[in-house]
């Protein structure tokens, strides 16, 4: 299954499981009904910010939208089996290193953010979770609510998704970081 098929299937399944119409999800997420329909029909590939608004409105992590349910993950997940998604607008690259687990186990995601790129997400209002970020390469500015953080290779930052967050790469080269998401 392609990543666009996976996003379409997961979005529609989550929306229907929660008993939401296209109109209700559009209203709560700020994403147009037409755009949600296009994503579910695989007529459009969403941006990272748009996916973030949909995930926040559904009360799930981005990983939940970008990976298959796997209640019993295998001990080995080869790189070739890790879902990779690229934002069509800014070339932000997201590798789903571990799958979303129904039992709430930690998720591991690798992000490559191009030079000069910026991605903003709203605060999640339901089922908020913690993120732990470890910078691998480059520099990254993070605005979390009213706080600003400048990170360089080797730095680590722990924060939630309860407040709006913006990731910006001020450097002249792509930056790469790992995110570990957990309920605690």
Backbone bond lengths (Angstrom), bond angles and torsions (degrees), N, CA, C in turn:
res aa  C-N    CA-C-N  psi(-1)  N-CA   C-N-CA  omega(-1)  CA-C   N-CA-C  phi
1 X - - - 1.448 - - 1.527 108.44 -
2 X 1.346 116.69 132.95 1.461 120.54 178.59 1.529 109.68 -72.55
3 X 1.325 116.57 163.10 1.462 120.91 179.99 1.533 110.60 -64.79
4 X 1.339 117.81 -35.73 1.466 119.98 177.31 1.527 111.14 -66.71
5 X 1.331 117.37 -38.19 1.470 120.95 175.76 1.526 109.89 -63.97
6 X 1.328 115.92 -42.91 1.462 120.87 -179.72 1.531 110.90 -61.76
7 X 1.342 116.72 -46.91 1.466 120.73 178.76 1.525 110.00 -60.07
8 X 1.318 116.93 -46.19 1.469 121.11 -178.86 1.525 110.94 -60.40
9 X 1.325 116.31 -46.79 1.463 121.55 -178.34 1.525 111.01 -65.00
10 X 1.334 117.18 -46.75 1.470 121.47 -177.86 1.529 110.82 -65.57
11 X 1.337 116.99 -43.41 1.461 120.30 -178.85 1.528 110.26 -61.49
12 X 1.309 116.01 -49.10 1.464 119.43 -179.13 1.531 111.59 -64.18
13 X 1.330 116.57 -41.86 1.461 120.57 179.61 1.528 111.76 -63.13
14 X 1.326 117.54 -46.17 1.464 121.44 179.23 1.521 111.42 -64.26
15 X 1.319 116.35 -41.90 1.469 120.59 179.67 1.531 110.08 -61.88
16 X 1.327 116.87 -46.67 1.464 120.69 -178.22 1.533 111.73 -70.19
17 X 1.337 117.34 -39.00 1.463 121.01 177.78 1.527 110.97 -59.14
18 X 1.329 116.20 -36.35 1.463 120.93 179.39 1.531 112.52 -85.42
19 X 1.342 116.14 1.79 1.461 120.25 177.40 1.514 113.63 69.41
20 X 1.337 116.83 30.44 1.462 120.96 -178.15 1.525 111.33 -100.18
21 X 1.309 116.37 135.16 1.457 120.75 171.42 1.529 108.18 -80.22
22 X 1.327 117.01 168.08 1.463 120.26 175.00 1.528 109.68 -57.94
23 X 1.312 116.36 -41.03 1.461 121.42 -178.96 1.533 111.92 -63.55
24 X 1.334 116.68 -42.03 1.470 120.18 179.99 1.527 111.04 -66.16
25 X 1.347 117.53 -43.20 1.460 120.16 178.49 1.521 110.18 -65.76
26 X 1.322 117.12 -39.53 1.467 120.86 177.75 1.525 110.65 -60.13
27 X 1.311 115.91 -44.39 1.461 120.69 -178.94 1.523 111.98 -64.42
28 X 1.321 117.11 -43.31 1.470 119.76 -176.67 1.523 113.28 -77.65
29 X 1.341 117.84 -25.50 1.466 120.43 -176.22 1.522 114.05 -98.66
30 X 1.335 116.50 -19.88 1.458 118.94 -174.86 1.518 112.41 78.93
31 X 1.334 117.14 11.69 1.468 122.79 176.74 1.527 106.18 -103.10
32 X 1.312 117.53 134.28 1.455 119.73 -175.17 1.533 112.15 -62.88
33 X 1.312 114.81 150.12 1.460 122.13 177.18 1.529 110.07 -57.85
34 X 1.332 116.19 -41.20 1.469 120.81 179.68 1.524 111.11 -62.42
35 X 1.339 117.30 -41.61 1.472 119.96 -179.41 1.523 111.00 -67.64
36 X 1.330 117.73 -41.99 1.468 120.18 178.47 1.526 109.57 -60.59
37 X 1.324 116.36 -43.39 1.461 121.01 178.36 1.526 110.89 -61.39
38 X 1.324 117.51 -42.67 1.476 121.31 178.41 1.526 111.07 -61.70
39 X 1.332 116.96 -41.12 1.466 120.36 179.06 1.519 109.82 -65.05
40 X 1.330 117.51 -45.07 1.467 121.18 -179.33 1.527 111.80 -65.17
41 X 1.349 117.67 -28.25 1.468 121.46 177.83 1.533 111.78 -90.72
42 X 1.325 117.41 -0.86 1.459 124.45 -177.46 1.528 112.36 64.10
43 X 1.343 116.23 29.96 1.456 121.19 176.43 1.521 111.69 -89.94
44 X 1.342 116.61 -10.16 1.460 121.29 -179.27 1.519 109.14 -148.01
45 X 1.333 115.42 142.95 1.463 121.03 175.64 1.522 107.61 -100.58
46 X 1.333 118.42 121.36 1.464 120.92 -174.61 1.524 112.83 -75.22
47 X 1.335 115.47 155.87 1.466 121.37 173.51 1.524 108.88 -79.76
48 X 1.316 116.16 166.96 1.469 121.03 178.88 1.527 110.86 -62.51
49 X 1.325 117.41 -42.59 1.465 120.38 -179.95 1.521 111.32 -63.99
50 X 1.329 116.73 -40.94 1.459 120.47 179.20 1.531 110.47 -64.80
51 X 1.340 116.88 -44.24 1.465 120.37 176.87 1.523 110.48 -60.43
52 X 1.319 116.94 -38.98 1.462 121.11 178.34 1.519 111.76 -61.76
53 X 1.329 116.85 -41.68 1.473 119.71 178.52 1.522 111.27 -65.45
54 X 1.332 117.03 -39.42 1.469 120.34 178.09 1.528 110.92 -66.65
55 X 1.336 116.60 -45.57 1.466 120.48 179.84 1.532 110.44 -61.39
56 X 1.327 116.58 -44.60 1.468 119.97 -179.95 1.522 110.98 -61.07
57 X 1.305 116.45 -42.18 1.457 120.47 -179.45 1.531 111.61 -67.18
58 X 1.332 116.89 -33.38 1.468 121.39 178.04 1.530 111.81 -82.81
59 X 1.340 116.99 -11.50 1.465 120.65 179.47 1.507 113.50 75.48
60 X 1.344 116.94 31.11 1.464 121.42 179.78 1.523 109.39 -128.16
61 X 1.308 116.59 164.16 1.463 120.89 176.61 1.527 109.54 -77.81
62 X 1.330 116.38 160.71 1.462 119.83 173.38 1.517 110.39 -57.89
63 X 1.331 116.37 -37.53 1.457 120.63 179.45 1.522 111.18 -58.07
64 X 1.316 116.44 -34.19 1.466 121.34 179.25 1.523 110.45 -63.59
65 X 1.339 117.32 -34.05 1.466 121.23 177.65 1.522 112.67 -80.26
66 X 1.326 117.13 -24.49 1.459 120.75 -171.67 1.522 115.13 -106.25
67 X 1.329 117.48 5.08 1.460 118.73 178.26 1.516 110.01 -140.73
68 X 1.307 115.15 156.34 1.455 120.74 179.54 1.517 109.99 -76.52
69 X 1.328 115.49 150.19 1.467 120.41 174.47 1.517 107.82 -62.78
70 X 1.320 116.46 137.14 1.454 120.04 179.97 1.525 108.78 -150.45
71 X 1.346 116.85 83.59 1.456 118.92 -176.52 1.533 113.55 -65.61
72 X 1.309 118.31 -24.16 1.464 122.69 179.17 1.531 109.31 -123.50
73 X 1.338 117.46 76.96 1.467 118.85 -177.16 1.527 111.78 -66.03
74 X 1.313 113.99 146.82 1.459 120.04 176.79 1.526 108.86 -72.54
75 X 1.337 117.65 151.81 1.469 118.98 -179.87 1.532 112.77 -65.63
76 X 1.329 117.26 -26.70 1.465 120.79 179.09 1.520 108.74 -116.70
77 X 1.313 116.05 129.28 1.468 121.37 175.47 1.523 107.23 -124.41
78 X 1.340 117.23 93.01 1.464 120.13 -178.03 1.528 112.25 -58.10
79 X 1.315 115.76 149.20 1.463 121.73 -179.16 1.528 111.47 -51.31
80 X 1.314 117.90 -39.35 1.461 122.01 -178.40 1.528 112.67 -63.94
81 X 1.333 117.69 -19.22 1.463 121.41 -179.90 1.535 112.60 -97.52
82 X 1.315 117.98 0.29 1.459 122.24 -179.59 1.527 109.30 -86.94
83 X 1.333 116.54 124.77 1.451 120.91 -179.17 1.525 110.02 -63.52
84 X 1.335 115.80 135.66 1.459 122.22 177.17 1.522 107.14 -122.11
85 X 1.313 115.24 130.56 1.458 120.86 178.98 1.515 108.89 -128.67
86 X 1.341 116.03 138.05 1.461 120.24 178.36 1.521 109.86 -121.47
87 X 1.325 115.57 129.83 1.458 121.80 176.28 1.531 107.75 -62.74
88 X 1.333 118.11 126.18 1.461 120.04 -177.56 1.526 113.71 -69.75
89 X 1.339 117.48 -19.33 1.461 120.70 -176.86 1.525 113.32 -89.49
90 X 1.349 117.43 -43.62 1.478 119.37 -172.23 1.522 113.77 -120.47
91 X 1.326 117.79 2.62 1.471 123.22 178.44 1.530 113.38 66.37
92 X 1.329 117.11 18.90 1.478 122.44 170.71 1.525 106.25 -57.10
93 X 1.324 117.55 132.77 1.462 122.12 -177.18 1.518 109.38 -116.97
94 X 1.328 116.73 129.76 1.461 122.70 -177.12 1.522 108.87 -126.87
95 X 1.335 116.28 119.53 1.473 122.42 177.00 1.521 108.20 -106.99
96 X 1.318 116.73 121.87 1.463 122.96 179.23 1.526 107.68 -84.82
97 X 1.331 116.83 89.73 1.465 122.11 -174.66 1.527 110.85 -64.83
98 X 1.329 117.19 -46.57 1.468 120.70 174.32 1.521 108.15 -116.36
99 X 1.309 116.52 155.69 1.456 121.36 -178.67 1.514 111.04 -83.36
100 X 1.328 114.48 162.86 1.458 120.33 172.70 1.524 107.70 -71.45
101 X 1.322 116.85 132.03 1.462 121.25 178.87 1.519 109.53 -112.30
102 X 1.325 116.75 133.20 1.459 121.66 179.39 1.521 112.18 -57.73
103 X 1.331 117.90 -31.21 1.463 120.22 -176.46 1.530 112.70 -80.87
104 X 1.333 116.74 6.49 1.455 119.54 174.63 1.517 114.97 81.14
105 X 1.310 117.90 19.42 1.460 120.38 177.62 1.523 110.73 -63.39
106 X 1.326 117.82 162.49 1.467 120.33 -178.96 1.524 111.02 -65.53
107 X 1.329 115.08 149.63 1.461 122.11 177.34 1.516 108.14 -115.93
108 X 1.316 116.23 144.50 1.453 122.08 179.94 1.528 108.56 -122.49
109 X 1.349 115.05 127.78 1.456 121.78 -177.53 1.526 108.86 -132.32
110 X 1.329 116.48 137.06 1.463 121.90 174.33 1.521 108.08 -105.70
111 X 1.345 116.19 129.97 1.463 122.26 -178.83 1.522 109.56 -118.87
112 X 1.329 115.94 136.75 1.458 121.65 168.79 1.524 106.12 -119.65
113 X 1.330 115.49 119.15 1.461 121.76 -178.35 1.526 108.30 -111.18
114 X 1.340 117.46 119.26 1.467 120.10 -178.07 1.528 112.84 -60.50
115 X 1.321 115.82 158.62 1.464 121.63 177.10 1.520 109.58 -56.29
116 X 1.320 115.89 133.66 1.457 121.80 177.31 1.525 115.12 77.54
117 X 1.325 118.07 -2.89 1.467 120.99 -177.05 1.521 111.15 -80.81
118 X 1.334 114.89 154.77 1.463 122.67 -179.63 1.520 108.27 -141.52
119 X 1.343 116.25 136.44 1.465 122.16 176.54 1.518 107.66 -132.04
120 X 1.339 116.11 129.00 1.465 121.44 179.76 1.516 110.38 -118.77
121 X 1.335 114.97 141.94 1.455 121.86 177.82 1.523 109.00 -128.67
122 X 1.329 116.72 147.27 1.466 119.54 175.59 1.520 109.42 -76.77
123 X 1.312 116.94 169.87 1.462 120.38 172.21 1.516 109.78 -73.59
124 X 1.328 116.59 141.12 1.458 121.14 176.09 1.524 106.18 -81.87
125 X 1.305 117.68 130.66 1.458 120.60 -176.37 1.517 112.94 -97.85
126 X 1.301 116.98 -12.79 1.458 119.93 178.83 1.527 107.92 -135.28
127 X 1.281 116.36 149.84 1.465 123.68 178.41 1.532 111.91 48.53
128 X 1.328 116.03 48.22 1.464 120.32 179.03 1.527 110.13 -63.51
129 X 1.309 116.67 152.34 1.452 122.48 -179.38 1.523 109.22 -138.70
130 X 1.320 115.43 169.30 1.467 122.17 179.71 1.523 110.29 -97.77
131 X 1.330 114.81 149.66 1.459 121.69 173.62 1.519 108.38 -124.64
132 X 1.304 115.03 140.84 1.457 121.46 172.19 1.522 106.13 -121.27
133 X 1.332 115.59 121.37 1.453 121.26 -176.23 1.515 109.02 -109.82
134 X 1.340 116.47 135.22 1.463 122.56 175.21 1.516 107.85 -125.27
135 X 1.336 116.19 119.21 1.463 121.59 179.41 1.520 109.56 -74.97
136 X 1.313 116.14 128.15 1.462 121.39 178.21 1.525 110.04 -98.67
137 X 1.341 116.33 -51.21 1.469 121.55 -178.36 1.520 110.06 -139.06
138 X 1.335 116.63 146.51 1.450 121.47 172.75 1.511 114.15 83.55
139 X 1.330 114.85 -160.19 1.460 122.02 -179.91 1.525 109.20 -128.05
140 X 1.325 115.50 154.55 1.452 121.07 -177.81 1.520 108.74 -149.44
141 X 1.326 116.25 132.39 1.459 121.69 172.34 1.515 107.35 -103.68
142 X 1.334 115.89 133.44 1.458 120.92 178.22 1.515 108.86 -123.78
143 X 1.312 114.65 128.97 1.467 120.87 171.39 1.520 106.00 -109.19
144 X 1.329 115.95 115.46 1.459 123.42 -178.58 1.519 106.91 -118.56
145 X 1.331 116.75 104.16 1.457 119.38 -173.16 1.516 108.58 62.31
146 X 1.342 117.53 -121.44 1.464 122.34 178.99 1.530 112.95 -97.80
147 X 1.327 117.14 0.95 1.470 121.70 -178.20 1.532 110.80 -94.21
148 X 1.342 116.50 143.99 1.454 122.49 176.33 1.517 109.22 -119.95
149 X 1.328 116.18 137.13 1.460 121.61 179.30 1.523 108.59 -132.43
150 X 1.332 116.61 136.10 1.460 122.82 174.46 1.521 107.26 -111.39
151 X 1.326 117.20 118.28 1.462 121.67 -175.86 1.520 111.14 -113.58
152 X 1.328 115.71 145.32 1.460 123.64 175.22 1.525 107.67 -125.50
153 X 1.316 116.20 170.22 1.466 121.48 -178.21 1.529 110.53 -50.23
154 X 1.324 115.97 131.20 1.454 122.25 179.63 1.518 114.49 95.28
155 X 1.348 117.83 -18.45 1.463 120.82 -179.78 1.525 110.77 -73.17
156 X 1.334 115.75 154.73 1.464 121.95 177.37 1.522 108.79 -132.45
157 X 1.333 116.37 146.50 1.456 122.35 179.94 1.521 108.48 -141.97
158 X 1.325 116.30 134.72 1.466 121.99 175.52 1.519 108.04 -111.84
159 X 1.323 116.27 131.29 1.461 121.53 -179.55 1.521 109.28 -157.77
160 X 1.320 115.85 167.22 1.453 120.84 -179.35 1.517 111.71 -101.02
161 X 1.309 114.98 -169.97 1.456 120.84 173.70 1.529 109.64 -118.92
162 X 1.323 115.72 18.81 1.457 121.59 -178.82 1.520 112.62 -77.56
163 X 1.328 118.00 -18.11 1.456 123.60 -179.88 1.526 109.32 -120.99
164 X 1.334 118.08 156.98 1.458 118.99 174.80 1.529 110.53 -58.23
165 X 1.321 115.80 143.83 1.466 120.34 -179.77 1.529 109.38 -137.10
166 X 1.337 114.99 138.79 1.465 121.24 177.17 1.519 108.66 -125.96
167 X 1.325 115.75 130.48 1.462 123.85 176.54 1.528 106.62 -106.24
168 X 1.339 117.87 124.38 1.467 121.97 -179.21 1.520 109.18 -131.58
169 X 1.324 115.74 134.42 1.462 120.82 175.83 1.524 108.08 -100.96
170 X 1.345 117.78 103.56 1.464 120.61 -178.89 1.532 112.97 -81.75
171 X 1.312 116.69 -6.37 1.459 120.91 -174.50 1.518 114.26 -80.42
172 X 1.330 114.58 176.21 1.470 121.20 178.89 1.527 111.37 -95.70
173 X 1.325 116.72 -1.19 1.466 122.60 178.31 1.530 109.32 -126.44
174 X 1.333 117.53 157.31 1.467 118.63 174.69 1.525 110.43 -59.20
175 X 1.323 116.25 150.42 1.460 119.70 173.04 1.529 107.44 -113.01
176 X 1.314 114.87 156.39 1.463 120.51 -178.89 1.510 108.04 -134.70
177 X 1.354 115.31 134.43 1.457 120.19 179.79 1.514 109.82 -145.74
178 X 1.321 114.03 158.97 1.462 121.41 176.97 1.509 109.04 -110.27
179 X 1.328 115.93 138.27 1.456 122.35 175.31 1.518 108.61 -116.57
180 X 1.314 115.38 131.72 1.472 121.46 171.72 1.517 105.55 -113.93
181 X 1.320 116.35 122.52 1.461 121.35 -179.02 1.514 109.49 -112.38
182 X 1.324 115.01 135.48 1.464 119.48 178.92 1.518 109.71 -150.25
183 X 1.314 115.24 162.20 1.465 121.27 179.86 1.525 112.11 -71.15
184 X 1.333 118.24 -17.86 1.464 121.66 -174.85 1.510 111.32 -115.88
